[in-house]
Amino acid sequence: MNNERKPVPYAFAYSFQEGMAQVIRKSGTGFINKQGELAIPCIYNIAYSFTEGLSLVIDKRGKRGFIDKTGNVVIPLKYDGLDAFSDGLAAVEQDGKWGFMDKDENLVIPAIYEHVNWFSEGLCCVYKDDKAGFIDKQGNIVVPFVYDTACDFKEGLALVNKYYEYGYIDTKGNEIIPL
């Protein structure tokens, strides 16, 4: 029996998403394809799973941007605050506030919110003046800012909290399971 150990090519690996898996080496984070080939070199400080064909990556300076599945930078690594795409929009921070941009870097929802979640079922929970509400992909307020906290919509309902009482609302803001 041979007791020789094969060298481990990666310090850590993640599950596949959209045909790619993040892998980590001392040099940084990259991606392998389903054939086990290193498809994107391990050069990023942090790289997140692919969503909507793009991976949010962070370089050693802490700047954020997006790469495609060939490793090409499609949105430059110049942002301090940036989050993954959901429903075609990515949260972007400008001057301490959050808004949303499209894949062409157009700011489609102004950066006026204190905190934002991801879009889910066409709506996004956003915070303004320490209260949670929901906007649509055009930035229209669909559910007013009256909740202390709120979660993303799942199966047509969102968990909301007001004064430590919890309930569920639908996508029009109607209380389905009362607070």
Contacts in CASP RR format, 6 or more apart in sequence:
PFRMAT RR
TARGET T0000
AUTHOR 0000-0000-0000
METHOD contacts of the structure
MODEL  1
MNNERKPVPYAFAYSFQEGMAQVIRKSGTGFINKQGELAIPCIYNIAYSF
TEGLSLVIDKRGKRGFIDKTGNVVIPLKYDGLDAFSDGLAAVEQDGKWGF
MDKDENLVIPAIYEHVNWFSEGLCCVYKDDKAGFIDKQGNIVVPFVYDTA
CDFKEGLALVNKYYEYGYIDTKGNEIIPL
9 23 0 8 1.000
9 25 0 8 1.000
10 23 0 8 1.000
10 24 0 8 1.000
10 25 0 8 1.000
11 24 0 8 1.000
11 25 0 8 1.000
11 26 0 8 1.000
12 23 0 8 1.000
12 24 0 8 1.000
13 21 0 8 1.000
13 22 0 8 1.000
13 23 0 8 1.000
13 24 0 8 1.000
13 32 0 8 1.000
14 21 0 8 1.000
14 22 0 8 1.000
14 23 0 8 1.000
14 49 0 8 1.000
15 21 0 8 1.000
16 34 0 8 1.000
17 49 0 8 1.000
17 50 0 8 1.000
17 51 0 8 1.000
18 49 0 8 1.000
18 50 0 8 1.000
18 51 0 8 1.000
18 53 0 8 1.000
18 69 0 8 1.000
19 33 0 8 1.000
19 34 0 8 1.000
19 50 0 8 1.000
19 69 0 8 1.000
20 31 0 8 1.000
20 32 0 8 1.000
20 33 0 8 1.000
20 39 0 8 1.000
20 40 0 8 1.000
20 49 0 8 1.000
20 50 0 8 1.000
20 55 0 8 1.000
20 69 0 8 1.000
21 31 0 8 1.000
21 32 0 8 1.000
22 29 0 8 1.000
22 30 0 8 1.000
22 31 0 8 1.000
22 47 0 8 1.000
22 48 0 8 1.000
22 49 0 8 1.000
23 29 0 8 1.000
23 30 0 8 1.000
23 31 0 8 1.000
23 32 0 8 1.000
23 38 0 8 1.000
23 42 0 8 1.000
24 30 0 8 1.000
24 42 0 8 1.000
25 42 0 8 1.000
27 41 0 8 1.000
27 42 0 8 1.000
27 43 0 8 1.000
28 42 0 8 1.000
28 43 0 8 1.000
28 44 0 8 1.000
28 45 0 8 1.000
29 42 0 8 1.000
29 44 0 8 1.000
29 45 0 8 1.000
29 46 0 8 1.000
29 47 0 8 1.000
29 57 0 8 1.000
30 38 0 8 1.000
30 40 0 8 1.000
30 41 0 8 1.000
30 42 0 8 1.000
30 43 0 8 1.000
30 44 0 8 1.000
30 47 0 8 1.000
31 38 0 8 1.000
31 39 0 8 1.000
31 40 0 8 1.000
31 47 0 8 1.000
31 50 0 8 1.000
31 55 0 8 1.000
31 69 0 8 1.000
32 38 0 8 1.000
32 39 0 8 1.000
33 39 0 8 1.000
39 69 0 8 1.000
39 70 0 8 1.000
39 71 0 8 1.000
40 47 0 8 1.000
40 55 0 8 1.000
40 67 0 8 1.000
40 69 0 8 1.000
40 70 0 8 1.000
40 71 0 8 1.000
44 57 0 8 1.000
44 58 0 8 1.000
44 59 0 8 1.000
45 58 0 8 1.000
45 59 0 8 1.000
45 60 0 8 1.000
45 62 0 8 1.000
46 57 0 8 1.000
46 58 0 8 1.000
47 55 0 8 1.000
47 56 0 8 1.000
47 57 0 8 1.000
47 58 0 8 1.000
47 67 0 8 1.000
48 55 0 8 1.000
48 56 0 8 1.000
48 57 0 8 1.000
48 84 0 8 1.000
49 55 0 8 1.000
50 69 0 8 1.000
51 84 0 8 1.000
51 85 0 8 1.000
51 86 0 8 1.000
52 85 0 8 1.000
52 86 0 8 1.000
52 88 0 8 1.000
53 68 0 8 1.000
53 69 0 8 1.000
54 66 0 8 1.000
54 67 0 8 1.000
54 68 0 8 1.000
54 74 0 8 1.000
54 75 0 8 1.000
54 84 0 8 1.000
54 85 0 8 1.000
54 103 0 8 1.000
55 66 0 8 1.000
55 67 0 8 1.000
55 68 0 8 1.000
55 69 0 8 1.000
56 64 0 8 1.000
56 65 0 8 1.000
56 66 0 8 1.000
56 82 0 8 1.000
56 83 0 8 1.000
56 84 0 8 1.000
56 90 0 8 1.000
57 64 0 8 1.000
57 65 0 8 1.000
57 66 0 8 1.000
57 67 0 8 1.000
57 77 0 8 1.000
58 64 0 8 1.000
58 65 0 8 1.000
58 77 0 8 1.000
59 77 0 8 1.000
61 77 0 8 1.000
62 80 0 8 1.000
63 77 0 8 1.000
63 78 0 8 1.000
63 79 0 8 1.000
63 80 0 8 1.000
64 77 0 8 1.000
64 79 0 8 1.000
64 80 0 8 1.000
64 81 0 8 1.000
64 82 0 8 1.000
65 73 0 8 1.000
65 75 0 8 1.000
65 76 0 8 1.000
65 77 0 8 1.000
65 78 0 8 1.000
65 79 0 8 1.000
65 82 0 8 1.000
66 73 0 8 1.000
66 74 0 8 1.000
66 75 0 8 1.000
66 85 0 8 1.000
66 90 0 8 1.000
67 73 0 8 1.000
67 74 0 8 1.000
68 74 0 8 1.000
74 103 0 8 1.000
75 103 0 8 1.000
75 105 0 8 1.000
79 92 0 8 1.000
79 93 0 8 1.000
80 93 0 8 1.000
81 91 0 8 1.000
81 92 0 8 1.000
81 93 0 8 1.000
82 90 0 8 1.000
82 91 0 8 1.000
82 92 0 8 1.000
82 93 0 8 1.000
83 90 0 8 1.000
83 91 0 8 1.000
83 92 0 8 1.000
83 116 0 8 1.000
83 118 0 8 1.000
84 90 0 8 1.000
84 118 0 8 1.000
85 103 0 8 1.000
86 118 0 8 1.000
86 119 0 8 1.000
86 120 0 8 1.000
86 124 0 8 1.000
87 118 0 8 1.000
87 119 0 8 1.000
87 120 0 8 1.000
87 122 0 8 1.000
87 137 0 8 1.000
88 102 0 8 1.000
88 103 0 8 1.000
88 119 0 8 1.000
88 137 0 8 1.000
89 100 0 8 1.000
89 101 0 8 1.000
89 102 0 8 1.000
89 108 0 8 1.000
89 109 0 8 1.000
89 119 0 8 1.000
89 137 0 8 1.000
90 100 0 8 1.000
90 101 0 8 1.000
90 102 0 8 1.000
90 103 0 8 1.000
91 98 0 8 1.000
91 99 0 8 1.000
91 100 0 8 1.000
91 116 0 8 1.000
91 118 0 8 1.000
92 98 0 8 1.000
92 99 0 8 1.000
92 100 0 8 1.000
92 101 0 8 1.000
92 107 0 8 1.000
92 111 0 8 1.000
93 99 0 8 1.000
93 111 0 8 1.000
94 107 0 8 1.000
94 111 0 8 1.000
95 111 0 8 1.000
96 111 0 8 1.000
97 111 0 8 1.000
97 112 0 8 1.000
97 113 0 8 1.000
97 114 0 8 1.000
98 111 0 8 1.000
98 113 0 8 1.000
98 114 0 8 1.000
98 115 0 8 1.000
98 116 0 8 1.000
98 126 0 8 1.000
99 107 0 8 1.000
99 109 0 8 1.000
99 110 0 8 1.000
99 111 0 8 1.000
99 112 0 8 1.000
99 113 0 8 1.000
99 116 0 8 1.000
100 107 0 8 1.000
100 108 0 8 1.000
100 109 0 8 1.000
100 116 0 8 1.000
100 124 0 8 1.000
100 139 0 8 1.000
101 107 0 8 1.000
101 108 0 8 1.000
102 108 0 8 1.000
108 137 0 8 1.000
108 138 0 8 1.000
108 139 0 8 1.000
109 135 0 8 1.000
109 137 0 8 1.000
109 138 0 8 1.000
109 139 0 8 1.000
112 128 0 8 1.000
113 126 0 8 1.000
113 127 0 8 1.000
113 128 0 8 1.000
114 127 0 8 1.000
114 128 0 8 1.000
114 129 0 8 1.000
114 130 0 8 1.000
115 126 0 8 1.000
115 127 0 8 1.000
116 124 0 8 1.000
116 125 0 8 1.000
116 126 0 8 1.000
116 127 0 8 1.000
117 124 0 8 1.000
117 125 0 8 1.000
117 126 0 8 1.000
117 151 0 8 1.000
117 152 0 8 1.000
118 124 0 8 1.000
118 152 0 8 1.000
119 137 0 8 1.000
120 152 0 8 1.000
120 153 0 8 1.000
120 154 0 8 1.000
121 152 0 8 1.000
121 153 0 8 1.000
121 154 0 8 1.000
121 156 0 8 1.000
121 171 0 8 1.000
122 136 0 8 1.000
122 137 0 8 1.000
122 153 0 8 1.000
122 171 0 8 1.000
123 134 0 8 1.000
123 135 0 8 1.000
123 136 0 8 1.000
123 142 0 8 1.000
123 143 0 8 1.000
123 153 0 8 1.000
123 158 0 8 1.000
123 171 0 8 1.000
124 134 0 8 1.000
124 135 0 8 1.000
124 136 0 8 1.000
124 137 0 8 1.000
124 152 0 8 1.000
125 132 0 8 1.000
125 133 0 8 1.000
125 134 0 8 1.000
125 150 0 8 1.000
125 151 0 8 1.000
125 152 0 8 1.000
125 158 0 8 1.000
126 132 0 8 1.000
126 133 0 8 1.000
126 134 0 8 1.000
126 135 0 8 1.000
127 133 0 8 1.000
127 145 0 8 1.000
128 145 0 8 1.000
129 145 0 8 1.000
131 145 0 8 1.000
131 146 0 8 1.000
131 147 0 8 1.000
131 148 0 8 1.000
132 145 0 8 1.000
132 147 0 8 1.000
132 148 0 8 1.000
132 149 0 8 1.000
132 150 0 8 1.000
132 160 0 8 1.000
133 141 0 8 1.000
133 143 0 8 1.000
133 144 0 8 1.000
133 145 0 8 1.000
133 146 0 8 1.000
133 147 0 8 1.000
133 150 0 8 1.000
134 141 0 8 1.000
134 142 0 8 1.000
134 143 0 8 1.000
134 150 0 8 1.000
134 153 0 8 1.000
134 158 0 8 1.000
134 171 0 8 1.000
134 173 0 8 1.000
135 141 0 8 1.000
135 142 0 8 1.000
136 142 0 8 1.000
142 171 0 8 1.000
142 172 0 8 1.000
142 173 0 8 1.000
143 150 0 8 1.000
143 169 0 8 1.000
143 172 0 8 1.000
143 173 0 8 1.000
146 162 0 8 1.000
147 160 0 8 1.000
147 161 0 8 1.000
147 162 0 8 1.000
148 161 0 8 1.000
148 162 0 8 1.000
148 163 0 8 1.000
148 164 0 8 1.000
149 160 0 8 1.000
149 161 0 8 1.000
150 158 0 8 1.000
150 159 0 8 1.000
150 160 0 8 1.000
150 161 0 8 1.000
151 158 0 8 1.000
151 159 0 8 1.000
151 160 0 8 1.000
152 158 0 8 1.000
153 171 0 8 1.000
156 170 0 8 1.000
156 171 0 8 1.000
157 168 0 8 1.000
157 169 0 8 1.000
157 170 0 8 1.000
157 176 0 8 1.000
157 177 0 8 1.000
158 168 0 8 1.000
158 169 0 8 1.000
158 171 0 8 1.000
159 166 0 8 1.000
159 167 0 8 1.000
159 168 0 8 1.000
160 166 0 8 1.000
160 167 0 8 1.000
160 168 0 8 1.000
160 169 0 8 1.000
160 179 0 8 1.000
161 167 0 8 1.000
161 179 0 8 1.000
162 179 0 8 1.000
165 179 0 8 1.000
166 179 0 8 1.000
167 175 0 8 1.000
167 177 0 8 1.000
167 178 0 8 1.000
167 179 0 8 1.000
168 175 0 8 1.000
168 176 0 8 1.000
168 177 0 8 1.000
169 175 0 8 1.000
169 176 0 8 1.000
170 176 0 8 1.000
END
